[in-house]
Amino acid sequence: MKDKRRGVLDREAAALGLFITLEPATRDMLTEAVSAGYYESPLWQQKYPRLQILTIEELLNGKRPEMPPTGANVTFQKAERVRREAGGRGRCFN
């Protein structure tokens, strides 16, 4: 488990990591996950466990990783809507 965290989170400079397993996490796995620390989302101003361990059973029962919401579009500004003129092809092709 330790090699996986270092090999992915640290090497790739990932903010969060998820380890999915068939069997429940061992004590050593949980210790390693806690030692990875927390990611603090600057946008949501909330802390999330940097390394999380979920079993397949937990996922199938609806448990989800703790992470910032992904439904909000906070990265890009919304583009201006272009209205087509009657019978025209739009401003891009004029």
N, C-alpha and C positions, 0 to 999 in steps of 0.2 A: 504494500500500500504506500509506503513511504517513497519508494522509487517512482510510483505512478504520479504522486503529487509533485515531486520535484521534477519529474520528466515532463509534465504537462503544464501545471500551474506556473512553476518558476521559469522554466525554459521558454515558454510561450508568453510569459508575463500576462497570464489570464487573470481577469478579475474574479471569476467564479469557476468552480469545477464541480462536476457531478459524477459520482461513482455509482453505477447501477450494478447490483449484485443479485444472485439468486438466493443466497443465504443471508440471514441477519448479520450485521456487522459484528466483528469481534471487539473485545475491549481495546486491543491495540489499534484497530482501525478507527474506532471512535476517538481514541486519544490523539491519533495522527490528524484526524479531521479537525478537532478542536485546536490543535497546535498550529493549524494553517491560518488561524485568525479570522478576521472579518473584512468584508469589502463594504466601504461606506459610499453609498450612492450620493454624489454631489447634487443631483437633481432632486431626488426624493428625500434626501437628508435622513436616511435610515440605514442601519447596518444589516448586512446579510452574511451568513456563514460562508467563508471563502471556499470551503470544501464540504460538500454535502454527500451523504450516503443514503441511497434509497434502494429498497428491494423491488424486484419485479412485482411482488404481491402488493406492496404499498402503492406502487404506480397504478396497478390495475384496480385498486380500491379507491382511487381518486386523489391520493396524496400527490402534491406537486412540490417542486423545489422552491425554496424561498429565494425570490429574486425580484428585482424592480419590475413594475408593470411594463408589459410590452405593447399593450393596446394603444397607448397614447403616442401620437406622432410628434415627438419633441425634437427630432433631428432636422427636419427639413421644413421650410416655409411652404405654405400651400400656394400652388401656382395660380396665376390669374386665369379665370375662366374666359375662354374666347367664344363669342357668339358668332355663329355663321350667318351671313347675309342670305336673304331669300334667293335661292337659285345659285348661290355662290359656293365656292369651295373652301372658304375660310381665308383668313388673312395670311396664312403661311404660304399660300400659293399665288397670291396676287402679284 
